[in-house]
Structure formats: C-alpha cells, structure tokens
Amino acid sequence: MRTANPPSSHADTDPTADSREATLQRWLQEEAAIRAILDQGPGPGVARPEQIVGKNGLQQMQALLEGTLPYAEMARTLDFLIVEVGPGRAVFQGTPRQQHLNPMGTVHGGWFATLLDSALGCAVHTCMLPGRGYTTAELGVYLVKAITPKVGRVRAEGRVIHCGRQLATAEARLVGPDGTLYAHATTTCLVFDLPTR
C-alpha cells in the first residue's frame, strides 16, 4: 500500500519563478553597478581618435564598460546598456518600456533589432586589431516571442563565429531572466583598415 507524501513546505513555490526572480535581481544589481560607473564617465558620445589610438577592439570595449570612453547616445534613448565584454563576446541588457511598444501593445521589432545588432557589432569589435574597423553589411533578425514591459529585463548576447581580414560573422540571442528566447540574429560585417590622418 502506497502512502501519500507529506505536504512540502514549498508546495506552492514554483522553482522556475524563484530562479527567474533570482536572476532578475542579479541582473538589476549588475545594471545599477554599471550605470554608476558610466554616470561617472564621459557620458554618451563618440570617442576621439586620440582616445583609441593603439588600442585593440577588446581594450576599447573594456574602456567603454569602465567608463573611460563614451557610450552610444542611442543606448540612453532606448534604455539599454552594455553589461559584459570578452574576446569575441558582448552582452547588452535592455528594459522594455511603454514607449517601446508598437500599436498592438508589444515591444517594437526595431527595439529587438537594436539590442541584437549592438551585441553582434560589439562582439565583432572585440576582435579588431589596433587600426582596424568594421561595418555591418547584413543583419538577420528572427523574432520568436513577443516582449511586453512585464518581462522586466532582457539580455542580448553576441558571439563571434568567424573574424577574418575582410569579413566577420556573429550570432546573438535575446533572452529573458527565465531563459525564454525572444529573438535571435546573425550578422556579416566588412572588416577594413581605418583611415589614418
């Protein structure tokens, strides 16, 4: 004869919800720390040539994250920021808000695309040697689930697949704190020597 298991004190707790909340809280803490650093730096703008001369792409991205180089004005406009960089990798975090909604009540696809394009481009940027630059030649964005402000935060993680002398390719995923995939993207970038003065 089987006996019923005693009721668990966690019977009403959804482990997925607990994990999501813990991840969201960690993301919010990281965001606050990074915003404090960026607020002490030069703010939004464009880096001057003398600020980046001799630095490779990874060093430039690290300097941006450390608040010694300006960040893109669009990041403030669309409420997202860079939160991590590494060799061939960049992560952006965004806050979906009312002002990002389309007329149907979900976040506009352009907001998805901007976060993904930023993660893709900055991942490629980390692979640039001093004096080298890149530009996006192709961007493919695939939206798989709607985002509303209830999601709280999303992260776009870009990773380089290949970086050569003339072409670089990368892929990115846009996810919520519970791991839900909202979109993914790919890019092809042209790589070239920056003009010298």
Backbone bond lengths (Angstrom), bond angles and torsions (degrees), N, CA, C in turn:
res aa  C-N    CA-C-N  psi(-1)  N-CA   C-N-CA  omega(-1)  CA-C   N-CA-C  phi
1 M - - - 1.434 - - 1.530 108.96 -
2 R 1.363 116.10 130.41 1.455 120.93 -179.99 1.511 109.56 -87.44
3 T 1.300 114.92 142.03 1.461 118.93 175.04 1.519 108.79 -108.47
4 A 1.281 114.74 148.69 1.465 119.37 179.55 1.519 109.59 -69.30
5 N 1.310 115.32 144.20 1.456 119.82 175.58 1.516 108.94 -68.60
6 P 1.328 117.72 143.21 1.458 118.98 176.84 1.519 109.66 -63.66
7 P 1.324 117.34 147.05 1.456 119.27 -179.14 1.518 111.03 -62.05
8 S 1.316 114.86 137.56 1.463 120.74 179.52 1.514 109.93 -83.65
9 S 1.317 115.68 146.03 1.456 118.98 176.80 1.523 110.52 -69.08
10 H 1.360 116.68 -14.12 1.457 121.13 179.31 1.527 111.15 -105.34
11 A 1.307 118.06 20.32 1.459 121.12 -175.79 1.518 112.24 -59.21
12 D 1.315 117.86 -32.99 1.456 120.64 -177.85 1.530 112.78 -95.00
13 T 1.320 116.86 5.03 1.452 120.61 -177.50 1.518 109.79 -98.31
14 D 1.320 115.57 127.82 1.457 121.77 176.48 1.525 107.59 -90.79
15 P 1.348 118.65 112.84 1.464 120.15 -177.67 1.528 112.17 -60.22
16 T 1.335 117.16 -31.17 1.458 120.03 177.95 1.517 110.36 -65.18
17 A 1.331 116.50 -42.64 1.467 120.77 179.29 1.523 110.52 -64.95
18 D 1.356 117.12 -40.50 1.467 120.62 178.26 1.524 110.44 -62.31
19 S 1.332 116.48 -44.36 1.455 121.26 -179.91 1.527 110.58 -64.40
20 R 1.331 116.57 -42.46 1.454 121.28 178.77 1.525 110.14 -60.59
21 E 1.328 116.66 -46.06 1.462 120.87 -178.42 1.524 111.23 -64.27
22 A 1.333 116.90 -39.97 1.468 120.39 178.67 1.525 110.83 -64.94
23 T 1.335 116.56 -42.55 1.460 120.26 178.38 1.521 110.65 -65.30
24 L 1.331 116.99 -43.56 1.463 120.42 179.49 1.528 110.79 -60.86
25 Q 1.325 117.31 -42.83 1.464 120.32 179.34 1.526 111.29 -63.61
26 R 1.338 116.46 -39.41 1.469 120.51 177.59 1.529 109.80 -64.15
27 W 1.344 117.07 -44.50 1.461 121.47 178.45 1.529 110.95 -59.94
28 L 1.332 116.77 -42.86 1.471 120.71 -179.10 1.531 111.26 -64.90
29 Q 1.331 116.90 -39.06 1.464 120.62 177.84 1.528 110.88 -65.46
30 E 1.339 116.51 -43.65 1.460 120.27 177.88 1.527 110.48 -62.72
31 E 1.320 116.38 -42.08 1.466 121.16 179.16 1.528 111.15 -60.89
32 A 1.326 116.92 -44.92 1.467 120.61 -179.74 1.527 111.03 -62.39
33 A 1.328 117.01 -41.26 1.470 120.78 -179.96 1.528 110.73 -65.23
34 I 1.326 116.62 -42.14 1.465 120.47 -179.48 1.526 110.67 -69.14
35 R 1.329 117.47 -41.30 1.475 120.34 178.48 1.536 110.45 -61.27
36 A 1.327 116.97 -38.16 1.464 120.04 178.76 1.529 110.51 -62.43
37 I 1.336 116.80 -40.48 1.462 121.11 177.81 1.527 110.22 -66.05
38 L 1.339 116.41 -48.12 1.463 120.25 -178.01 1.523 111.75 -64.05
39 D 1.334 117.47 -34.31 1.464 121.09 179.25 1.529 112.01 -66.47
40 Q 1.338 117.18 -24.02 1.466 121.21 178.24 1.525 112.27 -86.47
41 G 1.341 115.82 -11.98 1.460 120.60 -177.12 1.514 112.87 -88.43
42 P 1.332 116.44 -161.28 1.457 120.74 -176.75 1.528 114.44 -73.16
43 G 1.332 117.83 -9.76 1.460 120.81 -179.64 1.516 111.70 82.90
44 P 1.339 116.78 -162.79 1.458 119.23 -179.08 1.529 111.27 -75.35
45 G 1.312 115.36 152.83 1.457 119.71 178.63 1.518 111.69 156.13
46 V 1.317 115.04 -159.28 1.465 122.13 -178.07 1.530 107.97 -124.19
47 A 1.322 115.36 133.03 1.465 119.67 179.10 1.527 110.45 -66.30
48 R 1.316 116.46 138.81 1.461 121.88 176.03 1.538 109.14 -80.66
49 P 1.319 117.12 150.46 1.480 119.74 -178.43 1.519 113.47 -52.54
50 E 1.326 117.51 -39.25 1.469 119.36 -178.43 1.531 112.29 -69.09
51 Q 1.340 117.65 -18.95 1.467 120.31 178.45 1.526 112.35 -77.62
52 I 1.322 116.76 -23.29 1.466 119.43 -175.12 1.523 113.79 -114.65
53 V 1.342 117.67 -6.20 1.457 119.89 -177.75 1.533 110.15 -57.76
54 G 1.334 115.21 132.83 1.463 120.96 178.59 1.512 114.83 82.54
55 K 1.334 117.55 -9.79 1.475 120.60 179.83 1.522 109.98 -91.81
56 N 1.337 115.88 139.21 1.453 118.17 171.90 1.541 108.92 -80.89
57 G 1.304 115.86 174.11 1.467 119.92 -175.94 1.512 113.95 -61.25
58 L 1.324 117.21 -39.60 1.463 119.94 179.16 1.525 110.45 -64.31
59 Q 1.325 116.91 -42.88 1.471 120.26 178.25 1.533 110.97 -62.40
60 Q 1.320 116.94 -38.09 1.463 120.47 177.61 1.531 111.02 -64.12
61 M 1.322 116.36 -44.94 1.470 119.96 -178.93 1.527 110.44 -67.21
62 Q 1.327 117.41 -37.96 1.461 120.22 176.92 1.528 110.76 -64.73
63 A 1.337 116.94 -39.23 1.462 120.89 178.50 1.528 110.82 -64.70
64 L 1.320 116.69 -37.37 1.465 120.46 176.37 1.531 110.02 -62.16
65 L 1.327 116.28 -46.29 1.460 121.30 -178.90 1.530 112.29 -68.02
66 E 1.331 116.37 -26.89 1.474 121.25 177.99 1.528 112.15 -85.58
67 G 1.333 116.67 -2.27 1.453 120.36 177.16 1.513 114.88 80.74
68 T 1.340 118.34 18.77 1.461 119.78 177.92 1.529 112.33 -100.17
69 L 1.325 117.25 -14.15 1.462 121.97 172.17 1.527 108.36 -119.06
70 P 1.337 117.66 150.67 1.465 119.54 178.94 1.528 111.63 -67.93
71 Y 1.327 115.03 153.94 1.465 120.87 175.88 1.529 108.79 -105.81
72 A 1.333 116.30 167.33 1.465 121.36 -175.98 1.526 111.29 -68.54
73 E 1.325 115.78 133.13 1.473 121.77 178.01 1.529 110.99 -57.54
74 M 1.352 116.92 -34.70 1.462 120.49 -178.66 1.523 111.79 -59.86
75 A 1.333 117.12 -31.04 1.467 120.16 179.48 1.526 110.64 -60.63
76 R 1.320 116.69 -38.68 1.464 120.12 178.32 1.531 110.28 -72.57
77 T 1.333 116.50 -40.17 1.464 121.38 -179.56 1.524 111.77 -60.79
78 L 1.339 116.54 -43.58 1.466 121.25 -175.58 1.522 113.55 -100.24
79 D 1.332 117.38 6.52 1.465 123.37 174.25 1.523 113.43 60.05
80 F 1.339 114.71 59.07 1.461 119.79 171.18 1.519 108.03 -143.30
81 L 1.332 116.50 162.89 1.456 120.54 179.34 1.512 110.50 -152.53
82 I 1.322 114.37 157.89 1.458 120.23 176.54 1.525 107.58 -77.39
83 V 1.329 116.44 137.20 1.468 119.86 -179.00 1.524 113.47 -122.16
84 E 1.341 117.90 -19.35 1.467 120.39 179.68 1.521 109.43 -152.29
85 V 1.327 116.33 145.35 1.465 121.84 169.42 1.521 108.78 -140.69
86 G 1.298 115.31 152.76 1.459 122.55 175.46 1.511 107.35 -162.32
87 P 1.301 118.75 176.37 1.454 120.18 179.14 1.533 111.37 -58.55
88 G 1.323 116.26 117.29 1.462 120.90 178.99 1.515 114.53 71.16
89 R 1.330 118.04 20.29 1.471 120.54 -174.16 1.519 110.30 -149.08
90 A 1.347 115.76 141.08 1.461 121.52 174.59 1.520 108.88 -150.03
91 V 1.335 116.34 140.76 1.467 121.81 -179.16 1.525 109.07 -126.70
92 F 1.324 115.37 131.11 1.459 122.55 175.69 1.519 109.13 -117.81
93 Q 1.322 115.92 145.96 1.464 121.67 177.33 1.524 108.93 -118.95
94 G 1.323 115.97 133.90 1.455 120.53 -178.40 1.520 112.42 -126.32
95 T 1.333 114.74 152.08 1.466 122.35 178.02 1.520 108.76 -111.47
96 P 1.343 118.31 105.35 1.466 119.27 178.37 1.533 110.36 -70.98
97 R 1.318 115.97 125.80 1.456 120.96 -175.80 1.527 111.27 -126.75
98 Q 1.322 114.76 170.27 1.462 121.87 179.31 1.531 111.37 -52.60
99 Q 1.336 117.08 -41.60 1.456 120.19 -176.38 1.523 113.47 -70.56
100 H 1.337 117.75 -6.82 1.459 121.10 178.09 1.529 112.14 -97.01
101 L 1.330 117.28 0.49 1.466 120.69 -175.23 1.522 112.21 -77.87
102 N 1.325 115.01 148.48 1.462 121.04 170.43 1.535 107.99 -88.41
103 P 1.333 119.18 175.80 1.464 120.05 -178.09 1.525 114.84 -62.47
104 M 1.352 117.64 -14.87 1.466 120.58 178.86 1.521 112.86 -88.89
105 G 1.344 117.23 -2.97 1.460 120.19 175.02 1.515 115.71 93.27
106 T 1.330 117.63 10.86 1.463 120.29 175.10 1.533 108.08 -120.22
107 V 1.328 115.62 163.98 1.457 120.21 -177.58 1.532 110.48 -62.98
108 H 1.318 115.10 134.05 1.462 123.09 -177.79 1.528 110.75 -61.23
109 G 1.316 116.17 141.87 1.461 121.20 179.95 1.516 113.21 -59.94
110 G 1.333 116.95 -27.91 1.463 120.01 178.25 1.521 112.36 -64.93
111 W 1.342 116.35 -30.67 1.468 120.03 177.33 1.529 110.03 -68.93
112 F 1.351 115.96 -44.48 1.473 120.90 174.33 1.530 108.84 -53.56
113 A 1.349 114.99 -51.94 1.460 121.14 -173.98 1.529 111.67 -61.81
114 T 1.333 116.74 -38.56 1.465 119.68 -178.69 1.523 111.40 -65.12
115 L 1.332 117.52 -44.56 1.464 119.95 178.21 1.525 110.81 -62.81
116 L 1.325 116.32 -45.47 1.461 119.81 -178.75 1.524 111.23 -65.83
117 D 1.339 117.56 -43.25 1.458 120.94 178.85 1.525 110.91 -62.17
118 S 1.331 117.40 -38.43 1.465 121.19 178.21 1.523 111.04 -63.62
119 A 1.335 116.73 -45.75 1.464 120.35 179.18 1.522 111.49 -64.49
120 L 1.322 116.82 -41.55 1.464 121.08 178.93 1.523 111.09 -63.95
121 G 1.332 116.06 -50.90 1.454 120.52 -177.26 1.516 112.76 -63.00
122 C 1.317 116.29 -43.15 1.468 119.16 -178.89 1.522 111.86 -70.86
123 A 1.331 117.77 -30.64 1.469 119.85 173.49 1.530 109.64 -62.38
124 V 1.332 116.12 -44.82 1.467 120.27 176.56 1.527 110.02 -63.56
125 H 1.327 116.89 -40.34 1.469 121.59 -179.28 1.529 111.26 -55.83
126 T 1.333 116.76 -37.26 1.470 119.74 -178.49 1.526 112.68 -64.15
127 C 1.325 117.50 -16.39 1.473 121.61 -178.45 1.528 113.03 -95.57
128 M 1.321 117.79 -1.03 1.463 120.75 -177.08 1.528 111.43 -77.97
129 L 1.325 116.34 135.43 1.456 122.55 172.71 1.527 108.40 -78.30
130 P 1.323 118.64 161.17 1.463 119.37 176.34 1.534 110.53 -54.10
131 G 1.325 116.10 135.61 1.458 120.52 178.86 1.515 114.90 83.38
132 R 1.343 116.24 3.20 1.476 120.01 179.45 1.525 108.99 -111.93
133 G 1.334 115.05 147.87 1.454 121.07 178.62 1.519 110.73 -137.66
134 Y 1.311 116.52 -176.95 1.460 121.53 -177.24 1.528 108.67 -155.19
135 T 1.302 115.45 164.11 1.453 121.04 171.38 1.519 108.37 -147.84
136 T 1.313 116.76 148.95 1.459 120.84 -179.88 1.521 110.10 -70.83
137 A 1.332 115.86 127.38 1.462 121.33 175.75 1.526 110.99 -102.34
138 E 1.334 115.93 -29.60 1.471 120.00 -178.17 1.519 108.66 -151.06
139 L 1.317 115.66 137.68 1.465 122.22 177.26 1.517 108.56 -135.03
140 G 1.317 116.15 122.83 1.470 121.25 176.31 1.511 109.17 -116.31
141 V 1.339 117.01 121.81 1.463 122.12 -177.90 1.522 108.71 -118.99
142 Y 1.319 116.22 133.35 1.455 122.49 -178.02 1.524 108.63 -123.78
143 L 1.326 116.45 109.24 1.460 121.72 -179.35 1.523 108.47 -88.73
144 V 1.326 117.12 125.04 1.463 119.73 -176.32 1.520 113.55 -115.76
145 K 1.343 117.95 -14.85 1.462 120.80 179.74 1.523 108.64 -155.89
146 A 1.325 115.99 140.55 1.463 120.97 -179.70 1.531 110.86 -69.70
147 I 1.334 114.76 149.91 1.465 121.82 174.26 1.524 108.00 -116.36
148 T 1.325 115.89 138.13 1.465 121.99 171.06 1.529 107.17 -124.88
149 P 1.323 118.14 167.18 1.466 119.76 177.79 1.530 113.88 -58.16
150 K 1.331 118.65 -19.29 1.467 121.14 178.67 1.531 112.59 -62.91
151 V 1.323 116.75 -22.79 1.470 120.32 -179.32 1.532 110.29 -63.88
152 G 1.314 117.65 -30.34 1.464 121.24 176.76 1.506 113.66 89.22
153 R 1.317 117.82 -66.87 1.456 123.59 178.69 1.521 108.71 -145.73
154 V 1.325 115.20 152.06 1.467 121.67 170.79 1.518 108.07 -134.27
155 R 1.318 115.46 156.56 1.466 120.83 176.98 1.518 110.09 -125.81
156 A 1.337 114.19 135.56 1.465 121.63 173.89 1.520 107.54 -107.53
157 E 1.318 116.29 119.40 1.461 121.11 179.72 1.511 109.67 -112.61
158 G 1.340 115.87 117.35 1.453 121.50 178.74 1.513 111.14 -102.71
159 R 1.338 115.66 141.67 1.468 121.90 178.27 1.521 109.31 -136.14
160 V 1.314 115.70 134.37 1.459 121.39 178.27 1.525 109.42 -74.52
161 I 1.319 115.37 135.02 1.466 121.17 174.74 1.522 109.73 -95.03
162 H 1.349 115.53 -43.34 1.464 121.15 -178.49 1.521 108.60 -150.76
163 C 1.322 116.54 139.03 1.461 120.54 173.60 1.520 108.28 -137.45
164 G 1.327 115.19 111.33 1.455 121.15 -179.99 1.522 111.06 -114.23
165 R 1.338 116.14 -166.55 1.469 120.28 -178.66 1.517 112.60 -70.76
166 Q 1.337 117.85 -28.18 1.464 120.09 -175.64 1.526 113.85 -120.81
167 L 1.324 117.52 -25.86 1.465 121.09 -176.95 1.524 110.84 -133.46
168 A 1.327 114.39 146.36 1.469 121.17 171.84 1.521 107.58 -133.81
169 T 1.316 116.21 143.06 1.460 120.79 175.44 1.524 108.82 -126.25
170 A 1.325 115.26 149.57 1.472 120.58 -179.50 1.519 109.29 -150.82
171 E 1.324 114.79 163.40 1.466 121.27 176.64 1.521 108.49 -134.67
172 A 1.345 116.06 155.61 1.466 120.28 -179.05 1.520 109.85 -146.70
173 R 1.326 114.12 156.42 1.467 122.38 176.70 1.522 108.27 -129.82
174 L 1.320 116.76 141.68 1.462 123.23 176.93 1.521 107.41 -111.59
175 V 1.344 116.71 115.81 1.462 121.00 -173.50 1.522 111.28 -129.73
176 G 1.343 115.04 158.27 1.453 121.57 174.17 1.519 110.42 -94.23
177 P 1.335 117.43 176.16 1.469 120.76 -177.94 1.524 114.16 -65.60
178 D 1.335 116.97 -17.24 1.470 119.58 176.39 1.519 112.06 -94.38
179 G 1.341 116.92 6.26 1.454 121.05 179.88 1.512 114.56 89.06
180 T 1.332 118.45 -1.97 1.459 121.38 179.03 1.526 110.08 -59.94
181 L 1.323 115.97 130.84 1.456 121.33 176.77 1.523 108.94 -86.12
182 Y 1.327 116.85 123.96 1.467 121.78 178.54 1.523 112.05 -103.57
183 A 1.317 117.20 -29.40 1.464 120.62 179.20 1.520 109.22 -166.10
184 H 1.323 115.03 161.79 1.460 120.39 171.49 1.517 107.67 -142.39
185 A 1.332 116.19 162.22 1.457 119.78 -173.27 1.515 111.11 -153.86
186 T 1.326 114.87 161.19 1.460 122.21 173.95 1.521 108.38 -134.62
187 T 1.319 115.85 157.38 1.458 120.65 176.17 1.514 110.76 -143.20
188 T 1.316 114.35 153.00 1.457 122.83 166.91 1.516 106.29 -121.81
189 C 1.315 116.76 127.69 1.471 121.89 180.00 1.521 110.19 -117.59
190 L 1.338 115.54 143.26 1.442 121.28 171.48 1.525 108.36 -86.15
191 V 1.317 117.26 133.97 1.472 122.58 -178.64 1.528 107.52 -112.62
192 F 1.343 116.31 138.45 1.467 120.04 -174.02 1.526 110.10 -155.79
193 D 1.324 115.16 167.90 1.457 122.18 173.50 1.521 108.78 -77.61
194 L 1.329 116.75 133.88 1.459 120.14 176.33 1.526 109.04 -72.85
195 P 1.338 116.61 145.24 1.467 118.24 178.13 1.529 110.81 -65.26
196 T 1.290 116.30 143.94 1.472 121.00 178.33 1.515 108.45 -107.02
197 R 1.348 115.10 150.17 1.462 119.39 -179.93 1.505 109.98 -91.27
